[in-house]
Amino acid sequence: MIKNKIAFQGELGAYSHIAVNEIFDKSEIKTCATFEEAFKIAFDDETFKIVIPLENSLAGRVADIHYLLPKYKLQIYAEHFQTVEHNLLAKKNANLKDIKFVRSHAQALGQCQKIILENKFKTIISADTAGSAKDLSEGKDSSIAAIASKLSAEIYNLKILKENIEDEKSNVTRFLIMGKNVQQPEFDKSKKFITTCIFRLKSEPAALYKSLGGFATNQVNMTKLESFSVKNTFAQTNFYLDFEGHLDEKPVQNAMEELGFHTENLDILGVYEASKFRQN
């Protein structure tokens, strides 16, 4: 069986790594220090796919991703919703009473405030959760713990002091599976599809209102609309849009025609089957 070649940001054991394991049966994995490094790998080598977190149900959108989408214009092949379960990890010889410091990504620390405050831990911010576990395993200080996944504990030979320590249990991250080549599934009326695009409006009054009117009149449901400024300027804004439907459907074509009339740039980033998680 040919292995999928997958790149993601973070160390082995990251939540992106867990997502890769759930999405693909067998994978050749490449870890990347930054999101841009992952995007560039897929852009330069069409045999690679990347698994990228777009947004979290508690923390909101992931920084930098919206700026990388129009820069590299990779295609979205699928989406995946990953439940995030944080764990308190320590060295094998450490117990909870020994812990004075806890290290992890800033978002993970923010999502586990209850245990941090109850135990009066001092926090150390790391680049990512799995990286904090890796650093802990390579050090000798038993007074430091890490907040990371169970997979990180296995990979770096750490003890799990407490499982599922997140303050909110409904912690879910939406990932996108992306690559360079256009791969759009054929329309099947028995399935639900999501189309994603990024656009920049013409500079005219009520441009956003008029551009989205076609979605209302054609009964096309928008599931996500976000604005983000174009880098190095406050004068221009890009919009990220997810909506239900396939480009082969006439209502979608009508809505996109209206959208295109009011935009100066419009890029379709993907048409893909909606995750079953959306039905929950």
Protein Blocks (a to p, Z undefined) as FASTA:
>chain_A
ZZdddddeddehiaklmmmmmmpmbdcddddfbfklmmmmmmmmmkbccdddfbdfklop
aehklmmmmmnopacfbdcdddddddddddfkbcfklpmbdcddfklmmmmmmmmmmnop
acdddfbfklmmmmmmmmmbfkbccdddfklmmmnopacfbghkbfblbbccddddddfb
dcdddddfkbccdddddddddddehklmmmmmmmmmnopacfbdcddddehiakbccddd
ddeddfkbmklmmmmmmmmmmpcbdcdfbdcdddfklmZZ
